[in-house]
Amino acid sequence: MPVIETSHDEENLTLTMVADFAAPPERVWEVYADPRQLEKVWGPPTYPATVVDHSLVPGGRVTYFMTSPEGEKFCGLWEVSSVDAPRQLAFRDYFADEDFNIDESMPGSSSVFTFSEVDGGTRATYESTFDSLEGLKTVLEMGMVEGATSAMSQIDDLLAQD
């Protein structure tokens, strides 16, 4: 299991996850830069993702949906704010409707993914800052930590195929 630490800070409205991968940052970056690879790891194994649009540039958008075992679609989108390949990616993360309009009834967050070389591999730090304490608590209650942990374990499987 690549996730080595999870924490949330209600005062600063953050959820942070740290994972280690046995591949250099350039290879881990490719997982996010390639929509077909991202589909294999974005979302828990029982909720496979389909990436619809993938523009990983400042001002770009990434839109996707995850499909539940019952066939229900859960849509989301990233509004990319900065890209420093292969070190860092920053974006606004939103829940969305099926037309990829932001779902204002659900919490949004600002996310920063950082990839650093550590002992020949990569330490990935995923930090999301929520707009409100209520939003942070909502995603925690939804099981985001558990879902993201199982999703990140798929990255190891993908990297092992190299």
Helices and strands as residue ranges (DSSP letters): E 3-9, E 14-21, H 25-33, H 35-41, E 49-54, E 61-67, E 73-84, E 88-96, E 109-118, E 121-130, H 133-141, H 144-160
